Amino acid sequence: MEELKKLLLQADDEYLTGLSNRGSVKRGYKDLEQETPEAVWSEEEAQVTWKEASCRIRVPLGSSTCSCPSRSMCRHRIGAMVFLRRELEKEGGERENPQGEAVPEPASAVAAEFVPKPASGAAAGSVPEPASGAAAGSAPEPASAAVAEFVPEPASGAAVVSAPEPASAAPAASASQPAAPPPSASVLRSALEQELLAFPLAKLRQAAGTRACQTFSARIESGELPQIQAGSIVTVRFPWENTVVKLLSPMEYSTCTCHKKGLCPHKALAILAYQMEKGAISLEQLKAAEESQESWDREAISQALVSVREGIRLQLLTGLSRLSPDAEETMERLAIICHGAGLPAFSGRLRSSAFEYRQYFARSAAFDEKDLMTRLLSLYQDACRLEEAKKPEGIRYLAGTFRDTYQSMPRLHLTGVAAAPFKSKSGYEGERYYFLEMDQGRWYTWVDARPSFYEGVRRRPPGKNEHAEAPWGLNCSRERMMELEFFLIHPKAAADGRLSVSKETKSEIVGSRNLCREEVQRMVVWDYRKLLDGEKLKGREPVLVGAIRCKKGSFDTVRQRFSMEIADWEGRTLQVAVNYSPDEKNTIRALEQLGERLESRGETAVCFFGIPYLEEGRLCLYPVEYFERKSFTARGENIAVPGTDIAASGEALAAPDIPAIRRAEQCLRDIQGLLGDLFQSGLNSVQAELLAQLASLEEEAEGLGLYLAAAELGNLKQAMEAKRHQTRFDPEPALASWAGLAEYLRLGLEKTQLDLAAARLQKAEIDCEEQAAGSRTKL
């Protein structure tokens, strides 16, 4: 009983509003104005009886019951709690002031709304005199009939709580300045604060979910803060979701506008927001917890990795030429195992290996044994690395993710640049739309993909989607969207810049696309050396490339390839190239018409938007769109064409040593070919001739300065020679050296391709400078 009384004294109207709503609290007060219930206390509860219902008030207050059919916290229970609180406040006031010198104030501003005004002429805050004939110290008569209803008549045989003093005895409450809550309410606030701050971060993250926590961190970092109002309850509003959470003690009676019971994601984030406001946790700690969270089943991962290693080891020992067609099914089975263990990166690569085995057994001309060998060795090496990985970031990097996480972003200022169709080998096709973020100078994309085949049946034809509706509520066609400049409000994007079509994301059009703006012009590359970034080339990052000279393109009938050469200000060149296919026929035709038009008009400047890549040591560009001079401003209109005003340099550029790069590249390709022969025969069938070739290539690599390749070749040769003297061959040392060599070859060939492309650009620059020097000499 004492615990219930203590809780009732602490439960102010704000707390009761959290249990129900403000309307129920007001209705409870009105019910008390019209009716006085009867209260009977027992050991663990208080029974409050109304004319139409009977309530049992228990600890915690949210577990109280009522005989009415309402399933939520009804007005009868709220009115009963208010009534009991008044009774207890009156009892406390009588014990402290036995002479009746003062009466406690109403519990809150809601109660003050029902306090009658003092009679005219009465001093503000004074206690009215008792009626004539009344004994001194006795309870005064009610000031009105409505107030008199608060005085119940005791039921026969029932222990009834004494009636409270009439409301007229209370001092008048000012409408503009509500009465302060009782001191006991601060106890409830303190208890709620302690309960909220005691919630462990791990439990909150588990309830909210990884993606919701990442989105929450991104919004906090971008300055989007939830609105928090603290009192007997804590009200948290999330403006980006129009969600309101009311936190109160005990936590199981907290409410959320999502109407979910228990600790829903919104409640978890609300508690997290409160902890961050109180300084119990920082944004850095939250992000560190996200990075350190381990959600993998280590036992399942270990079992899957053992299966992967054993399966690949058997294939490498047997050799490609001796494998049965069951190898394809083996890789599919391993892919399913890895998928179930939460290793999406392994699952995808194993499926690709199964596809390459299918090409091999079908005798497809597209099959390349070096690609399959490199993929298998890379899988084997990553499986070994993942088994040894201890840190979560290392596991996450090797295991991969099943689905890209779209993070909430600050407002994006986008302008449409280009759109291009695509078709993937995995059976998807659609359109990819490119946007430039004006403030960050970063590229964003939106992909509308659809499956082209489903179990061999075409589900949806590709068609043309220029006239389809644009996303984000732009209220225009997609073709029109690419000619606009607009803001995205509450956008979501993946780490690689892919935008999500989220229902929370809205748009605001600010004008038409203007490629002459300074923000766009800063993105145009006029020095082709800037394109030689290995990471950007590997990630196929789009670029705007300016050209001051374009040669008329030509079509290679042997390679079925169209190409045209363009040059920058210093005479460096790259190839704009497109391989022929039915889908690229229109692209090739457009480039041919561009070359003819530029030649007939004598114009040279043009800007290409596309994807740069390396091919046979040459820098190339796949064109997505092009813009002629009328659509953009060439960098510095006063800069002349090379060969007219290039300043004489005191030092001549050194000629690149292309033959040396070619020798290193050839040595790497010879090593790759030898490893391909080993892949064909398998480790169990190594011939003496192959060991001799290993020794020869080891010596050649060391002479060219490829010391790491030479060391791995020596280790592989040593492991193969030791096999002759072992009854039970341990393939691990040989496999480790083989995998290390394959990785070195991949990186080495990428480097030689970059070096060759850079050397070609430098040679073109030297030729241009010599041509300019010759022109100045003649003048």
Disulfide bonds with the S-S distance in Angstrom:
none
